[in-house]
């Protein structure tokens, strides 16, 4: 969860953020790499989950991509 500030100032909203820490096995043509100018195995890929969407995640200490 992260808190984001609106571009026009004042308002804040808390949103869920998903982090893919290991992208080494992803397709090099994945849209994320084209948009970010990166490649598999480079820095993590994050995306924000809009309010009202469902996120299925493991409950535990292990991280996965």
TIMI-2910 file (N, C-alpha, C, CB; in pm, 1 decimal, decimal comma, always signed):
<rs>
+----------+----------+----------+----------+----------+----------+----------+----------+----------+----------+----------+----------+------+
!      n_x !      n_y !      n_z !     ca_x !     ca_y !     ca_z !      c_x !      c_y !      c_z !     cb_x !     cb_y !     cb_z ! resn !
+----------+----------+----------+----------+----------+----------+----------+----------+----------+----------+----------+----------+------+
!    +84,3 !   -116,5 !     +0,0 !     +0,0 !     +0,0 !     +0,0 !    +89,4 !   +123,5 !     +0,0 !    -96,3 !     -0,6 !   +121,4 !  Unk !
!    +54,9 !   +220,0 !    -82,8 !   +127,4 !   +347,0 !    -87,2 !    +27,2 !   +461,2 !    -88,1 !   +220,6 !   +354,4 !   -211,6 !  Unk !
!    +71,1 !   +575,9 !    -44,3 !    -12,4 !   +695,0 !    -46,6 !    +35,2 !   +782,2 !   -161,9 !     -6,7 !   +772,3 !    +89,9 !  Unk !
!    -57,9 !   +823,5 !   -247,6 !    -24,7 !   +905,9 !   -362,8 !    -97,1 !  +1039,6 !   -352,0 !    -61,5 !   +833,8 !   -494,6 !  Unk !
!    -28,7 !  +1145,4 !   -394,9 !    -86,4 !  +1278,9 !   -393,3 !   -135,9 !  +1313,8 !   -532,2 !    +16,0 !  +1383,0 !   -344,2 !  Unk !
!   -251,4 !  +1378,7 !   -539,7 !   -306,5 !  +1420,7 !   -668,2 !   -219,8 !  +1525,9 !   -734,6 !   -447,2 !  +1473,8 !   -650,3 !  Unk !
!   -219,7 !  +1529,1 !   -867,9 !   -137,8 !  +1625,3 !   -941,4 !   -183,2 !  +1768,5 !   -921,3 !   -139,2 !  +1592,7 !  -1087,8 !  Unk !
!   -307,5 !  +1788,3 !   -886,8 !   -357,7 !  +1924,4 !   -865,9 !   -350,1 !  +1965,9 !   -719,7 !   -501,1 !  +1935,7 !   -915,1 !  Unk !
!   -279,9 !  +1883,7 !   -640,0 !   -256,0 !  +1919,0 !   -499,9 !   -368,4 !  +1883,3 !   -405,9 !   -230,2 !  +2063,1 !   -489,3 !  Unk !
!   -332,3 !  +1880,1 !   -280,3 !   -431,6 !  +1863,0 !   -175,1 !   -468,0 !  +1720,9 !   -140,3 !   -551,9 !  +1932,3 !   -212,8 !  Unk !
!   -531,1 !  +1649,6 !   -229,0 !   -586,6 !  +1518,0 !   -198,6 !   -482,3 !  +1407,2 !   -203,7 !   -698,1 !  +1486,3 !   -294,6 !  Unk !
!   -498,1 !  +1311,5 !   -111,2 !   -415,4 !  +1192,1 !   -109,3 !   -506,4 !  +1070,8 !   -117,2 !   -326,1 !  +1187,0 !    +17,9 !  Unk !
!   -456,6 !   +963,1 !   -175,1 !   -530,8 !   +838,4 !   -181,5 !   -433,0 !   +724,9 !   -153,4 !   -601,0 !   +820,5 !   -320,5 !  Unk !
!   -480,5 !   +622,5 !    -83,0 !   -399,0 !   +504,6 !    -56,4 !   -438,3 !   +397,0 !   -155,7 !   -416,5 !   +454,6 !    +90,5 !  Unk !
!   -338,5 !   +342,3 !   -225,9 !   -364,1 !   +241,6 !   -329,2 !   -273,2 !   +121,2 !   -308,8 !   -343,4 !   +301,1 !   -470,1 !  Unk !
!   -314,2 !     +8,8 !   -364,1 !   -230,2 !   -110,8 !   -363,2 !   -133,3 !   -103,9 !   -480,7 !   -316,8 !   -240,5 !   -370,0 !  Unk !
!    -11,3 !   -147,4 !   -458,0 !    +90,7 !   -150,4 !   -562,2 !   +147,7 !   -291,7 !   -567,4 !   +203,6 !    -44,2 !   -535,6 !  Unk !
!   +157,7 !   -346,3 !   -686,7 !   +215,5 !   -478,8 !   -705,8 !   +356,8 !   -461,2 !   -758,9 !   +129,0 !   -565,7 !   -802,9 !  Unk !
!   +451,0 !   -533,6 !   -699,6 !   +591,4 !   -525,3 !   -740,5 !   +636,4 !   -661,2 !   -791,7 !   +681,7 !   -478,3 !   -622,7 !  Unk !
!   +684,0 !   -664,1 !   -914,3 !   +743,0 !   -785,1 !   -972,4 !   +894,2 !   -768,1 !   -960,7 !   +697,1 !   -807,7 !  -1124,2 !  Unk !
!   +954,2 !   -831,9 !   -859,7 !  +1095,8 !   -810,3 !   -832,0 !  +1188,8 !   -887,3 !   -924,8 !  +1125,2 !   -847,9 !   -690,8 !  Unk !
!  +1142,6 !   -998,0 !   -982,1 !  +1226,6 !  -1076,4 !  -1072,5 !  +1157,6 !  -1089,6 !  -1207,1 !  +1257,0 !  -1216,0 !  -1013,0 !  Unk !
!  +1203,9 !  -1013,9 !  -1303,5 !  +1145,7 !  -1017,9 !  -1438,6 !  +1236,1 !  -1091,8 !  -1536,4 !  +1119,6 !   -876,0 !  -1489,7 !  Unk !
!  +1334,3 !  -1163,0 !  -1484,7 !  +1433,8 !  -1227,5 !  -1571,3 !  +1373,8 !  -1330,7 !  -1666,2 !  +1539,2 !  -1293,6 !  -1486,9 !  Unk !
!  +1259,8 !  -1388,8 !  -1632,4 !  +1197,4 !  -1490,5 !  -1718,2 !  +1086,2 !  -1434,1 !  -1807,2 !  +1141,3 !  -1602,0 !  -1632,5 !  Unk !
!  +1062,9 !  -1304,2 !  -1800,5 !   +957,4 !  -1242,4 !  -1881,1 !   +999,3 !  -1232,9 !  -2026,6 !   +922,8 !  -1103,4 !  -1827,3 !  Unk !
!   +901,6 !  -1228,3 !  -2115,2 !   +924,7 !  -1208,2 !  -2258,4 !   +989,0 !  -1071,6 !  -2280,1 !   +791,7 !  -1219,9 !  -2338,9 !  Unk !
!  +1101,5 !  -1065,2 !  -2351,9 !  +1167,6 !   -936,4 !  -2375,2 !  +1079,4 !   -834,4 !  -2447,4 !  +1293,1 !   -958,3 !  -2454,9 !  Unk !
!   +974,6 !   -883,0 !  -2515,3 !   +883,3 !   -794,1 !  -2587,4 !   +764,3 !   -748,9 !  -2502,1 !   +832,6 !   -863,3 !  -2712,1 !  Unk !
!   +764,1 !   -784,2 !  -2374,7 !   +653,8 !   -746,8 !  -2285,0 !   +634,0 !   -595,0 !  -2289,5 !   +682,2 !   -794,3 !  -2138,3 !  Unk !
!   +509,4 !   -551,6 !  -2289,7 !   +475,5 !   -409,6 !  -2296,6 !   +547,1 !   -327,6 !  -2189,1 !   +325,2 !   -391,6 !  -2283,3 !  Unk !
!   +561,6 !   -382,5 !  -2069,9 !   +628,9 !   -309,8 !  -1961,8 !   +769,6 !   -266,4 !  -2001,9 !   +635,5 !   -396,3 !  -1836,0 !  Unk !
!   +844,0 !   -354,4 !  -2066,5 !   +981,0 !   -321,9 !  -2106,1 !   +983,8 !   -214,7 !  -2215,1 !  +1053,2 !   -447,8 !  -2154,8 !  Unk !
!   +888,6 !   -222,1 !  -2306,5 !   +882,8 !   -119,3 !  -2412,1 !   +848,0 !    +17,1 !  -2353,5 !   +779,2 !   -158,1 !  -2519,9 !  Unk !
!   +753,6 !    +21,4 !  -2259,8 !   +713,7 !   +148,5 !  -2199,9 !   +822,4 !   +206,8 !  -2109,4 !   +585,6 !   +130,3 !  -2120,8 !  Unk !
!   +893,2 !   +119,3 !  -2037,4 !   +993,7 !   +164,6 !  -1941,3 !  +1134,1 !   +174,3 !  -1999,9 !   +995,8 !    +72,1 !  -1823,5 !  Unk !
!  +1151,8 !   +120,8 !  -2121,8 !  +1284,0 !   +122,3 !  -2182,9 !  +1381,4 !    +31,6 !  -2110,2 !  +1338,0 !   +262,7 !  -2186,2 !  Unk !
!  +1331,3 !    -78,5 !  -2056,0 !  +1417,1 !   -170,3 !  -1981,2 !  +1414,5 !   -307,9 !  -2047,2 !  +1371,9 !   -179,8 !  -1833,0 !  Unk !
!  +1467,4 !   -407,7 !  -1978,9 !  +1472,8 !   -543,5 !  -2032,4 !  +1458,8 !   -643,3 !  -1917,0 !  +1605,9 !   -567,4 !  -2111,0 !  Unk !
!  +1435,0 !   -772,0 !  -1949,6 !  +1421,1 !   -872,7 !  -1844,3 !  +1541,0 !   -873,6 !  -1749,5 !  +1403,6 !  -1010,7 !  -1906,3 !  Unk !
!  +1514,0 !   -887,1 !  -1619,5 !  +1618,8 !   -890,9 !  -1519,7 !  +1664,4 !   -753,5 !  -1472,9 !  +1734,7 !   -965,2 !  -1573,1 !  Unk !
!  +1608,9 !   -648,6 !  -1532,0 !  +1645,3 !   -512,6 !  -1490,9 !  +1564,8 !   -474,5 !  -1366,4 !  +1619,9 !   -410,3 !  -1606,7 !  Unk !
!  +1563,6 !   -348,1 !  -1326,8 !  +1492,1 !   -309,9 !  -1204,4 !  +1347,4 !   -361,1 !  -1201,7 !  +1492,5 !   -158,5 !  -1189,8 !  Unk !
!  +1290,8 !   -377,5 !  -1081,8 !  +1154,3 !   -429,4 !  -1066,5 !  +1050,3 !   -348,0 !  -1143,1 !  +1117,1 !   -432,7 !   -920,2 !  Unk !
!   +941,4 !   -415,4 !  -1176,9 !   +828,7 !   -351,8 !  -1245,3 !   +715,2 !   -339,8 !  -1143,5 !   +783,4 !   -434,2 !  -1373,3 !  Unk !
!   +662,2 !   -218,7 !  -1128,4 !   +553,7 !   -191,3 !  -1034,6 !   +430,0 !   -146,4 !  -1111,4 !   +595,7 !    -83,7 !   -931,1 !  Unk !
!   +313,3 !   -176,9 !  -1060,7 !   +192,0 !   -117,9 !  -1114,7 !    +90,4 !    -96,6 !  -1003,8 !   +133,3 !   -206,3 !  -1225,3 !  Unk !
!     +9,0 !     +6,4 !  -1023,1 !    -91,3 !    +46,5 !   -925,4 !   -222,2 !    -23,7 !   -957,2 !   -110,1 !   +200,2 !   -924,4 !  Unk !
!   -288,7 !    -70,6 !   -853,0 !   -417,9 !   -137,2 !   -868,2 !   -527,9 !    -35,6 !   -837,7 !   -428,9 !   -262,7 !   -774,0 !  Unk !
!   -617,0 !     -9,3 !   -934,3 !   -723,9 !    +88,0 !   -912,4 !   -817,3 !    +47,6 !   -798,1 !   -804,1 !   +106,0 !  -1039,8 !  Unk !
!   -876,7 !   +146,7 !   -734,5 !   -971,1 !   +124,0 !   -625,3 !  -1084,4 !    +33,0 !   -672,4 !  -1027,7 !   +258,4 !   -573,0 !  Unk !
!  -1120,1 !    -61,8 !   -589,7 !  -1231,3 !   -151,1 !   -620,6 !  -1190,3 !   -278,2 !   -692,8 !  -1331,5 !    -78,9 !   -702,9 !  Unk !
!  -1064,7 !   -290,6 !   -734,8 !  -1018,8 !   -411,8 !   -800,3 !   -973,8 !   -512,6 !   -695,7 !   -904,7 !   -381,0 !   -899,0 !  Unk !
!   -972,7 !   -639,1 !   -731,8 !   -933,6 !   -745,5 !   -640,1 !   -790,9 !   -789,5 !   -671,3 !  -1031,5 !   -865,5 !   -649,7 !  Unk !
!   -711,9 !   -811,8 !   -565,8 !   -576,2 !   -863,7 !   -581,0 !   -568,2 !   -995,4 !   -505,3 !   -468,7 !   -761,4 !   -528,9 !  Unk !
!   -531,0 !  -1102,9 !   -575,2 !   -510,1 !  -1231,5 !   -510,8 !   -361,3 !  -1242,4 !   -481,7 !   -561,0 !  -1350,9 !   -600,0 !  Unk !
!   -325,9 !  -1266,5 !   -356,9 !   -185,0 !  -1273,7 !   -318,9 !   -165,6 !  -1379,9 !   -211,2 !   -134,4 !  -1136,4 !   -269,1 !  Unk !
!    -43,8 !  -1430,3 !   -203,8 !     -9,7 !  -1525,8 !    -99,9 !     +7,1 !  -1454,4 !    +33,0 !   +117,8 !  -1602,6 !   -136,3 !  Unk !
!    -27,8 !  -1522,4 !   +138,8 !     -7,0 !  -1469,2 !   +272,6 !   +112,9 !  -1543,7 !   +331,0 !   -136,3 !  -1485,0 !   +363,3 !  Unk !
!   +226,2 !  -1477,6 !   +334,1 !   +344,9 !  -1544,0 !   +385,7 !   +469,2 !  -1460,2 !   +366,6 !   +362,9 !  -1677,5 !   +319,2 !  Unk !
!   +581,2 !  -1510,8 !   +413,8 !   +706,7 !  -1439,0 !   +408,5 !   +780,0 !  -1450,2 !   +276,5 !   +793,9 !  -1486,5 !   +515,7 !  Unk !
!   +740,8 !  -1543,9 !   +191,1 !   +810,3 !  -1560,8 !    +64,5 !   +757,6 !  -1462,3 !    -37,9 !   +795,6 !  -1704,0 !    +13,3 !  Unk !
!   +848,1 !  -1408,6 !   -119,9 !   +804,8 !  -1320,6 !   -227,7 !   +812,7 !  -1396,5 !   -358,7 !   +890,8 !  -1191,7 !   -233,3 !  Unk !
!   +725,8 !  -1362,5 !   -450,2 !   +727,6 !  -1424,2 !   -582,5 !   +687,3 !  -1319,3 !   -684,9 !   +632,8 !  -1548,0 !   -588,9 !  Unk !
!   +719,3 !  -1346,2 !   -809,6 !   +687,6 !  -1250,9 !   -917,1 !   +566,2 !  -1297,2 !   -993,5 !   +806,6 !  -1233,7 !  -1013,0 !  Unk !
+----------+----------+----------+----------+----------+----------+----------+----------+----------+----------+----------+----------+------+
</rs>
